[in-house]
Amino acid sequence: MSARARLTPQMQDYEAKFTDGGDVRWLPYLMYFHPAGHRSTTVNTDSVGFRYATTADGRPVSVADHDGIDSVRLLAGSSTVFGIGAAGDDWTLPSRLTAHDPRPEPWLNFGGRSFNSTQELLLLTLYRHLLPKVEEIVLFSGFNNLGLARQPQSRRGDHGAFFNAGQFFDALPAEVADSPSMFQRLRGIGPSRPAQDEPVPSMEEQLDYATDLTLRHLRQWQTVAKDLGAKLTYVLQPLAGWVRPTGSPEEEEIFAELDAIGGFTATYGDILRTEVNLDYAARIETGAKEMGVGFVNLSPVLADAITDDQWLFVDRIHFNDEGHDFVARKLLQLL
């Protein structure tokens, strides 16, 4: 049995429906989103695809299913917010925030798996009408913009490269996909496969681009938050390599297996360095402060609090149940 199957059996449920090879719904404007109305012991989604969180009294609640709840807090972002790695909906970050937050409003799960900051913002634009009063928004994000910034300019367009590009363009009708346009240039090229005729941008260029895109969209989040009367905080999500150079024994066993299968370190190893985290965080923090938006770089916070044998990650981006609970507790101390 593999290390992942033995240590994180819940990941099989995610891989069946919530990975690139799973049940991707192609949607106008948003590109793709989660299966709607999905039911399993691991993950459940509402009528439009948002994952359920759990209220303090154990009731499932979501963006499209919150009857009787007048006001909420919103945790937005990508797959870490969605909760890849959690054994159930009640172990995701929004659920753990609610479990430990003395304030009465539950936290809703507003995460979109594999989303960049453009898609995170579009998700808010398209589904804001479903929300009750929002007291607070925490945008828990950052890695995907930086990971996708290694794509050459021709792959980014005006609003950033996106994951699942190969699948999307394969799904287009042949007459569209074969037209002499950016569709043709992008067809079949995924996020970690740059064009052969264009060099991978330097880390400095990647940081510049990811920061600019992040702050451009953060300003729009700020505009919406002000309109909602909600407090806004940007949290730069932690990565395993940003928290500590060597993980727990369980993490190291899983990481080695994942590297052998998919080569995460070969593709993103330069991003996993601590100095990249600190540089990226400083850039975003400067821009956020100029806007009057709160900022948290969570990786150093976890680094100071974690023990050497504490197992938090199921891969270099996502948490297990203990990790979700630990991160939620630490985050609440900073908001």
N, C-alpha and C positions, 0 to 999 in steps of 0.2 A: 504494500500500500504506500502511496506517495505521502510525503510530509504534509502537503496541503489537505489531502483527503483525510488524513489521520488527525491533524491538529485543527483544521477549519472545515468541517464537513458542510457547514452552511453555505460555503462558496459554490457548491454544486447547484444550489437553487438559483443563485445569481447568474451563473454561467448559462443556465438553461433558458433564461428569459431576458436578463438584464446586462448582456454584454454585446459586443459588436456582432457576434454570430447568433444572438438571441432574437427576441421578438421586437424588433425595432419598428416603431410606427413612423412613417414619413408624413410630416405635417407641413402645410403651407406656412411660410414665413419663419417658423421655428426650426425647420429642417427635420427634426426627429424628436420623439419623446417616448416615455415609458408605456408599456401596455396598460390599457385602461381596464378597471374592474378585475385586476389580477388577484387571485386568492391562493395563499399557501401558508404553511406554518412559519415561513421565514419572512416573507414580504407581501404586503397587501397595498393595492392602489385604489384610488377613488374613480369616479366616473370619467375623469379627464386625464388620469395618469399620475396624479400626485400621490406620494406615499403617505400612509396614515402615521400619525404620531399618537401618543397616549396621554390622556389628561391625568391629573393628580389622582382621580378616583378610578383610573383604569379604563376610561372610555376612549374608543378610537375617534380621532378627529383629524380632519384634513382640510385642504383649501376649498374643496367642493362639498364638504360634508361636515358642517359645524353648527348644526341647529341648536339653538339655545345658548350659544356662546356669543356674547356681545363684543368682546375685544380680545385681541391675541397679540403675541409677539412672533416675529417672523425670522426664521433662520434660512437664509438663501445661499445658493452657491451651486456646486457641482456634485460629483458622486460621493464625496465624503459627507456632505450634508444629507444626500439621499440615504446614505447609510450602508453602502457596500461593506460587507464584513460583519454586520450585526446579525445575531442569531434570530432576531425577531424585531417587529416594529417598535416594541417597548425598550429596545436597547440602542436605538439610533440617537444621535446627538440632540435633536429636538425633544425627544421623549425624556432623555436624561436631564436636559435643562429644566424641563417642567417638573421632574421628580425632585430636583434640589432647589428650585427657585421658590422663595417664600411668597412671591407676588402671585396674585390670583390668575393672571392671564396665562393660558397654555401657549406653548411654542408650536407653531405650524412648520411642517416640513415643506420648504419651498425650493428643494434641490432638483436639479436636472442632470442626470448622469452624462458625463463627457461634454458638458457645456463649457464654452468659452465665455468671456464677459459679455460679448454681444448677445449670445443666446440667453444668458442670465437676465440681462436687461429686457430682452424681448419677452421672456416668460412673465416678468412683472407687468409689462405693457399689455399683454394679451389676457392675463387672468386677474388683474387687479380688481375687476368688477365683482369677482366672487368673494373677495375678502370682507370680513367685518371690520370694525375699527382696529387699526394697527397702532399699538403703543410703542413698539420698538422694532427696528430692523437690524439684524447682524448679517453682514455679507461676509461669508466664510469661504475664501477663494484664493486664487493666485497661481497655483501650479499650472493649470491648463494653458493660460495665456503665455507663460514662459516656455512651457514644453513645445507649444505650437509656433513660437517665435523663431525657431530654428529653420522653419520653412523659408525658402527664397521668396522674394517679393512677388513673383508671378503666382505663387500659391496662396498668398495672403489676401489679395484683392484690397478693397477699401476698409474692410471691417474684421480682418484677421482670418487665419486658416481655421478649419474646423475638423473635428474627428469624424470618422465614418465617411470621409469624402469618397473613398473608393466605392463603397456600397451605394452611396447616393447617386453617383454618376452612372454606375452600372444599372441602376433602376430606371434611368431616364429612357424615353423612347429613342430608338436608334437615330432617327432624323434630327433629334435635338443633340444627343450626345456626340454625333459625328460632325456637327456644325463647326466652322472655323472660329471658335470662340474660346473663352477661358474654360468652358465646360470640357472641350476637347483636351486642353492642356492639363486639366486636373483629373481627367478620367483615369481611374485605376490607381491613383497615387494617394497613399494614406498619409497620416500625420508625420510618420518618421521616415518617409522615403522621399527625399528632396529630388528635384529634377537633376538629371545627370550633367546638364550644361550650366548649372548655377551653383556656386559654392555655398556651403552652409554658413550663415552669418556668424561673426565672432560672438563670444559671450557678451561683450560690451554692447554690440548691436542688438543682441537678443534682449538684454536687460532694458535698453533704451526703448525698444519697440513694445515689449510687454508692459512696461511702466506707462508709456503714453496711452496705450489702449485701455489699460485698467483705470487710469485717472480720467480719461475721456468719458468712460461709462459711469464711473463713480459720481461724476458731477450730475449725471442724469438721475442716478439713484437719490442724490441729495435733493434734487428738485422735487421728486415724487415724495420723499420722506417729509419735506417741509409742507407739502400740500396735504399730506396725511396727518401732520402734527406728530410725527414719530421720530424718536431718537434713532440716529444712524451710526453704526460702527463698522469699520472694515477690519476684518481679522485675516492676516496672512496665514493661510493654513500650514500646519506643520507637516514635514516629510520626515521619514525615519532617519535619513542621512543628515537632516538639519538638526535633529534632536540629539543624536549621538552617533559616533562613527561606527560603533559595533552594537548590534541589538541584543536582545535577550537570546538565550539558546534556541527558543522556539522560532524567533524571528529570523535568526541566521540560517536555520535549517530551511525555512520557507523561502527566504531570499535566494539561497543557492539554487533551489529547485526552480524558482521562477526565472532566474538568470539563464539557466540551462535550457529552459523551454522558450522564453521570449526575448531574452537579451535586453532587459530593462536598463541594466547598468551600462551596457554597450551604447545604448541610445541616449540615455539621460544622465549618465554618470557625472558629467561636468556640472550639471545643475545641482546634484546632491551635496556639493561641497558647502561647508558652513559659511565660507566667505561670500558665496553667491547669495545665500539667504540674507546675510546682514546687509549686503549691497542693495539687493532688491527691496528689502524692508525699508531701508533708509530713504530710497527714492519714493516709494509709495507714501511713506509717512510724511515726507515733506509736502507732497501734493495734497494729501488728505488734510493736513493741518491748515494749509492755505485756504481750503474750502470750509474749515470749521467742522470736519468730520473726525470722529474718534478713530484711533488706529491701535491695533495690537499685533505684535509679532509673537505668535504663540510658541514657536520652536524654542527660544531661549527659556521661556517660562517652564515648559515641560522638562527641558534639560536640567534645570536647577532642582526640579522636584522628583524626578524619576530615579528609581534604583536600577542597578546594573542588570538584575534578573527580572525586572518587571516587564511583562509581555503586553504590548499595546497594539501592535500592527499585524494585520493579516497579509499585507504587502507593503511596499514603501510609501503608499499614499493613504490607505484605508485602515480603520481600527477594528479590533475585536470588541467584545462587550465591555471588558474591563477598560479598554482604551477609550471607548465612547463615554463611559461613566467618569473616568479620571479627567478627560479633557473638558467635559461639561462642568465639573466642579471647579476646575481651574479657571475656566472662562468666566463663570459667574462672579468670581472674585475680582475680575478686571473690568466688568461692564458697569 
